[in-house]
Amino acid sequence: NVSFDGDNLHVAAPQLHFLTGQPLGRLRDGATVVFLSQLTLLREDHVSVFRKVLDRLTVSYDVWEEKFRVTMGSSGPSASRLSAAAAETWCLDNLAISALGLSPERPFWLRFELRAEDPRNLSSVLGASGISLTGMIEIFSRKPRGDEQPWSLEAGPLRLSDLRTASGRRRRNG
């Protein structure tokens, strides 16, 4: 499900549940789990990249209240005291990719990728200055390792003129 707010494209995937399995087990053990996301806007040929946005979602779990806390990027917006479903929805609601420069009638594809990153690999992605684009590209360019859970969704061909307009969504040009 893709919507458009006039500037950005947003993904909605109510069927996507990523707070499960190993990531959920690590959270319930008191660890913080970092998910790396990538939104890619592809031209009508389904190969050429028009725009790409990489982001980080940091999820923690309060074992006493049994609620989740999510933060975007290193100091971006956050939400707390969320159920698993609400945390997943909040994450997707806050991911967006700019559609500026995309013709309303020209077909395009949108790809969403998400990975729960192994804490041992995070040093190549997260540094003192924030997210390393080189590290993120390397992670999304290789096949996931056995302990990394990947999720991938794709939609298209789409046209901006055909998309429903999202109202009340956070505007974020990326």
Buried (B, 14 or more C-beta within 10 A) or exposed (E): EBBBBEEBBBBBBEEBEBBEEEBBEBBEEEBEBBBBBBBBBBBBEEEEEBBBBBBBBBBBBEEEEEBBBBBBBEEBEEBBEBEBEBBBBBBBBBBBBBBEEBEEEBBBBBBBBBBBBBEEBBEBBBEEEEBBEEBBBEBBEEEBEEEBBBBEBEBBEBBBEEBEEBEEBBEBEE
